[in-house]
Amino acid sequence: MNTRQQGGSPFKAEEVTLGRRRFLSLGCACCAMVTLQGAAAFAQQSPEIEAHLDTATKAAGSDLKSYLRLADQVKSISGLAPVSVDTLRAMPTPAPAQVFDNLYFVGNHWVSCWAIKTSEGIILVDSMDNDSEAKQIVEGGLRKLGLDPATIKTIVVTHGHGDHYGGANYLKTKYGSRIAMAEPDWVMTETKLDFDVPDWGRPPKRDISLKDGDVVSLGDTKVDILLTAGHTPGTISLGFDVKDGDKTHRAILWGGTAFNFADRPDRMERVKAYIASTERVRQLAAQQSVDVFISNHDLFDGSIAKIASMKKGAPIPLIGGTETTQRALTVMNECAKATALSWQA
């Protein structure tokens, strides 16, 4: 394999803002949340909650502590400091990178954008915050990697928050790319936005509506659509194969990690959906031997540092192994269960 460093639709099958500064407690500006008063104290008094947090901590080990941020509404167990979104966005944009033979990173320290190369063009996963980022980071990044942005056939938006759909209109207008998103989030972006920030691009107009079990097909590539509701009602995660020379690995790109719904009227419905989604995908990941588990926010999966550590001929750091995938989903699931119990109380 080469050095993996900087450098008509094909679709098939049916913040919290304080002044101008946005803060992140869990890893998503669009997903900033309100910490419930007394939650930490209650957690210390509840053996059941503490048991879930203990299971999450053990599953996280030393390499998955970033996912423990999900428990912050209940109790701080990650040992990690809160992160300002503005700080992440102000950091120099990392070089675009080829990670696998068919998977490329074109994002920044705040939000990730992934390009899946197929025999007939590119399936782009998310599109950054706005037109400017789509032009400079996505379009420019693809060109630096020797890929033609004009071949972006389908943009799969993982969920209906502007830091994921914000640059889609630019790419659709310039290249005629089709935009695919789950039906519940099309409805959300057409009626009442979950979150909005002034510099996010406007929601795209309804195009391809996805549902659980659909397959996005382009050339030699099939991407399985998994409805993983919770972060939003229509959050989707993607299952697909990644290539490393003559080796094939199974990957899942999780579409919405943070608990961004603490002050939402449907918060219990969402956290229960999150619990169900992580349990279902954990079983599926075991069945499919998923050994690559990535996110659309570097704060959780640490893709940028892992990519920067890649050297020619070295193992790909994003191949965490099947056991690591199971542990990540366990941390997410257990933190959600602890959060649900704290809200019920």
C-alpha positions as CSV (number, residue, x, y, z in Angstrom):
1,M,0.0,0.0,0.0
2,N,1.2,3.6,-0.7
3,T,2.2,5.9,2.1
4,R,-1.0,7.0,3.8
5,Q,-0.2,10.6,4.6
6,Q,-1.0,14.2,3.7
7,G,-0.5,15.0,0.7
8,G,-27.7,11.1,-11.4
9,S,-27.4,9.6,-7.9
10,P,-25.7,6.3,-7.3
11,F,-27.8,5.8,-4.2
12,K,-29.4,2.4,-4.0
13,A,-32.3,1.0,-1.8
14,E,-35.3,2.1,-0.7
15,E,-24.7,25.0,21.8
16,V,-24.9,26.6,24.0
17,T,-23.6,30.1,23.0
18,L,-22.2,32.5,25.7
19,G,-21.6,35.8,23.9
20,R,-19.5,34.8,20.9
21,R,-17.7,31.9,22.7
22,R,-19.0,28.4,22.4
23,F,-18.2,25.8,25.0
24,L,-18.0,22.1,24.7
25,S,-18.5,19.7,27.6
26,L,-18.9,16.5,25.5
27,G,-17.4,17.1,22.1
28,C,-20.0,18.9,20.0
29,A,-20.7,22.6,19.8
30,C,-24.0,21.7,18.2
31,C,-24.2,19.3,21.1
32,A,-23.2,21.4,24.1
33,M,-25.3,20.5,27.1
34,V,-26.5,21.8,30.4
35,T,-25.1,19.9,33.4
36,L,-27.8,19.1,35.8
37,Q,-27.4,20.5,39.3
38,G,-26.9,17.9,42.0
39,A,-26.3,15.1,39.4
40,A,-22.8,14.4,40.7
41,A,-23.9,14.3,44.3
42,F,-26.7,11.9,43.4
43,A,-24.4,9.6,41.5
44,Q,-22.3,9.2,44.6
45,Q,-25.4,8.2,46.5
46,S,-26.7,5.7,43.9
47,P,-24.9,2.3,43.8
48,E,-26.6,1.5,40.5
49,I,-25.3,4.6,38.8
50,E,-21.9,4.1,40.3
51,A,-21.9,0.6,38.9
52,H,-22.5,1.8,35.4
53,L,-19.8,4.4,35.8
54,D,-17.4,1.9,37.1
55,T,-18.1,-0.5,34.2
56,A,-17.6,2.4,31.8
57,T,-14.3,3.4,33.4
58,K,-13.0,-0.2,33.3
59,A,-14.0,-0.6,29.6
60,A,-12.3,2.7,28.7
61,G,-9.0,1.6,30.0
62,S,-6.2,4.1,29.2
63,D,-6.9,4.5,25.5
64,L,-10.7,5.4,25.4
65,K,-10.9,7.9,28.2
66,S,-12.2,10.6,25.8
67,Y,-15.5,8.7,25.6
68,L,-15.9,9.0,29.4
69,R,-16.7,12.7,28.7
70,L,-20.2,11.4,28.1
71,A,-20.7,10.9,31.9
72,D,-20.0,14.6,32.7
73,Q,-23.7,15.3,33.3
74,V,-23.6,12.7,36.1
75,K,-20.1,12.7,37.4
76,S,-16.7,13.7,36.0
77,I,-14.8,10.4,35.6
78,S,-12.6,11.1,32.5
79,G,-10.1,13.3,34.2
80,L,-10.2,15.5,31.0
81,A,-10.7,19.2,31.0
82,P,-13.7,20.8,29.2
83,V,-12.8,21.9,25.7
84,S,-13.8,25.2,23.9
85,V,-15.0,24.7,20.4
86,D,-13.5,28.0,19.4
87,T,-10.1,26.8,20.6
88,L,-10.4,23.6,18.5
89,R,-11.5,25.6,15.4
90,A,-8.7,28.1,15.9
91,M,-6.0,25.3,15.8
92,P,-4.2,25.0,12.5
93,T,-6.0,22.7,10.1
94,P,-4.3,19.3,10.0
95,A,-3.0,18.1,6.7
96,P,-5.5,15.9,4.8
97,A,-4.5,12.3,4.8
98,Q,-5.0,9.0,3.2
99,V,-5.7,6.5,6.0
100,F,-6.6,3.4,4.1
101,D,-6.5,2.6,0.4
102,N,-10.1,3.8,0.1
103,L,-10.6,6.2,3.1
104,Y,-9.3,9.7,3.5
105,F,-9.5,12.4,6.2
106,V,-10.3,16.0,5.3
107,G,-11.4,17.7,8.5
108,N,-10.1,19.9,11.3
109,H,-9.6,19.6,15.0
110,W,-13.3,20.4,15.6
111,V,-15.2,18.2,13.1
112,S,-14.1,15.4,10.9
113,C,-15.0,14.8,7.3
114,W,-14.3,11.5,5.6
115,A,-14.1,10.6,1.9
116,I,-14.7,7.0,0.8
117,K,-13.1,6.5,-2.6
118,T,-14.9,4.0,-4.9
119,S,-14.4,2.9,-8.5
120,E,-17.0,5.4,-9.7
121,G,-16.3,8.5,-7.5
122,I,-16.4,9.6,-3.9
123,I,-18.9,9.1,-1.1
124,L,-18.3,12.0,1.3
125,V,-19.3,11.7,4.9
126,D,-20.4,15.1,6.3
127,S,-19.3,18.4,4.8
128,M,-17.9,20.7,7.6
129,D,-19.5,23.9,9.0
130,N,-20.0,26.1,6.0
131,D,-19.1,27.0,2.4
132,S,-15.7,28.4,3.3
133,E,-14.6,25.2,5.1
134,A,-16.1,23.0,2.4
135,K,-14.0,24.9,-0.2
136,Q,-10.8,25.1,1.8
137,I,-10.7,22.0,3.8
138,V,-12.8,19.5,1.8
139,E,-12.3,20.6,-1.7
140,G,-8.7,21.8,-1.2
141,G,-7.9,18.7,0.9
142,L,-9.1,16.3,-1.7
143,R,-7.0,18.0,-4.4
144,K,-3.9,17.8,-2.2
145,L,-4.5,14.1,-1.9
146,G,-4.8,13.7,-5.7
147,L,-8.6,13.2,-5.6
148,D,-11.0,15.2,-7.8
149,P,-13.8,16.9,-5.8
150,A,-15.9,16.9,-8.9
151,T,-16.3,13.1,-8.4
152,I,-18.2,13.6,-5.1
153,K,-21.4,11.8,-6.1
154,T,-23.1,11.4,-2.7
155,I,-22.8,13.4,0.5
156,V,-24.0,11.3,3.5
157,V,-24.9,13.6,6.4
158,T,-24.7,11.7,9.6
159,H,-27.2,14.0,11.4
160,G,-29.0,17.3,11.1
161,H,-26.6,19.7,12.9
162,G,-24.9,22.4,10.9
163,D,-21.3,21.4,11.6
164,H,-22.1,18.3,9.5
165,Y,-24.4,19.6,6.8
166,G,-23.0,23.2,6.6
167,G,-20.9,22.8,3.5
168,A,-23.2,20.5,1.6
169,N,-24.9,23.2,-0.4
170,Y,-21.6,24.5,-1.7
171,L,-20.6,21.1,-2.9
172,K,-24.0,20.3,-4.4
173,T,-24.2,23.6,-6.3
174,K,-20.6,23.3,-7.7
175,Y,-20.5,19.5,-8.4
176,G,-24.1,18.3,-8.5
177,S,-23.5,16.0,-5.5
178,R,-26.6,14.4,-4.1
179,I,-27.3,14.8,-0.3
180,A,-28.5,11.9,1.8
181,M,-29.8,12.2,5.4
182,A,-32.2,10.2,7.5
183,E,-35.8,11.1,7.2
184,P,-36.3,12.2,10.9
185,D,-33.4,14.7,10.5
186,W,-34.8,16.0,7.2
187,V,-37.9,16.8,9.1
188,M,-36.0,18.4,11.9
189,T,-34.0,20.7,9.6
190,E,-37.2,21.6,7.8
191,T,-39.2,22.5,10.9
192,K,-37.2,23.4,14.0
193,L,-33.4,23.1,14.2
194,D,-32.0,21.3,17.2
195,F,-29.2,23.9,17.4
196,D,-28.0,26.7,15.2
197,V,-24.8,28.9,15.1
198,P,-24.4,32.0,12.9
199,D,-21.5,30.7,10.9
200,W,-23.0,27.4,10.0
201,G,-24.3,26.9,6.5
202,R,-28.0,26.7,5.9
203,P,-29.7,23.3,5.9
204,P,-29.8,21.7,2.4
205,K,-33.1,21.1,0.7
206,R,-34.5,17.6,0.9
207,D,-32.8,15.2,-1.4
208,I,-32.3,11.5,-0.6
209,S,-34.1,10.2,2.5
210,L,-32.4,7.4,4.3
211,K,-33.7,4.7,6.7
212,D,-32.3,1.9,8.7
213,G,-31.1,-0.9,6.5
214,D,-30.6,1.1,3.4
215,V,-27.4,0.8,1.4
216,V,-25.6,3.6,-0.4
217,S,-23.9,2.0,-3.4
218,L,-21.3,3.5,-5.7
219,G,-19.2,1.5,-8.1
220,D,-17.5,-1.3,-6.1
221,T,-18.5,0.0,-2.7
222,K,-21.5,-0.5,-0.5
223,V,-22.1,1.5,2.7
224,D,-24.7,0.1,5.2
225,I,-26.9,2.6,6.9
226,L,-27.6,2.1,10.6
227,L,-30.1,4.3,12.3
228,T,-28.5,5.1,15.7
229,A,-30.9,7.6,17.1
230,G,-30.1,9.5,20.3
231,H,-27.8,12.4,19.4
232,T,-30.6,13.4,17.1
233,P,-33.8,11.5,16.2
234,G,-32.3,10.6,12.8
235,T,-28.6,10.1,13.6
236,I,-27.1,7.4,11.3
237,S,-23.9,5.5,11.5
238,L,-22.1,3.8,8.6
239,G,-20.8,0.3,8.1
240,F,-18.3,-0.3,5.3
241,D,-15.1,-2.1,4.3
242,V,-11.7,-0.4,4.3
243,K,-8.8,-1.7,2.4
244,D,-5.1,-2.0,3.3
245,G,-3.4,-3.6,0.4
246,D,-4.7,-7.2,0.2
247,K,-6.3,-6.9,3.6
248,T,-9.9,-5.9,4.3
249,H,-11.1,-4.5,7.6
250,R,-14.7,-3.7,8.7
251,A,-15.3,-0.2,9.9
252,I,-18.1,1.6,11.6
253,L,-18.3,5.4,11.6
254,W,-20.4,6.5,14.5
255,G,-22.6,9.4,13.5
256,G,-23.4,11.2,16.7
257,T,-21.7,10.6,20.0
258,A,-22.4,13.4,22.5
259,F,-25.3,13.7,24.9
260,N,-26.5,17.0,23.6
261,F,-30.1,16.8,24.8
262,A,-30.1,17.5,28.6
263,D,-32.3,20.5,28.2
264,R,-34.6,19.0,25.6
265,P,-38.2,18.0,26.4
266,D,-37.6,14.6,24.8
267,R,-34.4,14.0,26.7
268,M,-35.5,10.6,28.2
269,E,-36.7,9.4,24.8
270,R,-33.3,10.3,23.3
271,V,-31.1,8.8,25.9
272,K,-33.1,5.6,25.8
273,A,-32.8,5.5,22.0
274,Y,-29.0,6.0,22.5
275,I,-28.9,3.1,24.9
276,A,-30.8,0.9,22.4
277,S,-28.6,2.0,19.5
278,T,-25.3,1.3,21.2
279,E,-26.5,-2.2,22.3
280,R,-27.7,-3.1,18.9
281,V,-24.6,-1.9,17.1
282,R,-22.4,-3.6,19.7
283,Q,-24.0,-6.9,18.8
284,L,-23.7,-6.1,15.1
285,A,-20.1,-5.1,15.4
286,A,-19.3,-8.5,17.1
287,Q,-21.0,-10.4,14.3
288,Q,-19.2,-8.5,11.6
289,S,-15.8,-8.4,13.4
290,V,-15.6,-4.6,13.3
291,D,-12.1,-3.6,14.1
292,V,-12.1,0.0,12.9
293,F,-14.3,2.4,15.0
294,I,-14.2,6.0,14.1
295,S,-16.2,9.2,14.8
296,N,-17.0,12.5,13.1
297,H,-15.4,14.4,16.0
298,D,-11.7,14.0,16.7
299,L,-12.3,14.8,20.4
300,F,-13.7,11.3,20.8
301,D,-11.6,9.0,18.5
302,G,-8.4,11.0,18.4
303,S,-8.0,10.4,14.6
304,I,-5.7,13.3,14.0
305,A,-3.0,12.2,16.4
306,K,-3.3,8.7,15.2
307,I,-3.0,9.7,11.6
308,A,0.0,11.9,12.4
309,S,1.7,8.9,13.9
310,M,1.4,6.8,10.7
311,K,4.5,5.8,8.9
312,K,5.1,3.9,5.8
313,G,4.7,0.2,6.4
314,A,3.6,0.7,10.1
315,P,0.3,-0.7,11.3
316,I,-2.6,1.7,10.8
317,P,-3.5,3.2,14.3
318,L,-7.2,3.4,13.4
319,I,-7.3,-0.4,13.4
320,G,-8.1,-0.7,17.1
321,G,-9.2,-4.3,16.9
322,T,-12.6,-6.0,17.6
323,E,-12.1,-5.8,21.3
324,T,-11.5,-2.1,21.2
325,T,-14.7,-1.5,19.2
326,Q,-16.7,-3.5,21.8
327,R,-15.1,-1.5,24.6
328,A,-15.9,1.9,23.0
329,L,-19.6,1.0,22.5
330,T,-19.7,-0.3,26.1
331,V,-18.4,3.0,27.5
332,M,-21.0,4.9,25.4
333,N,-23.8,2.5,26.5
334,E,-22.9,2.5,30.2
335,C,-22.5,6.3,30.4
336,A,-26.0,6.6,28.7
337,K,-27.5,4.2,31.3
338,A,-26.0,6.2,34.2
339,T,-27.3,9.4,32.7
340,A,-30.8,8.0,32.2
341,L,-30.9,6.9,35.9
342,S,-29.8,10.3,37.1
343,W,-32.6,11.9,35.1
344,Q,-35.2,9.4,36.3
345,A,-34.2,10.4,39.9
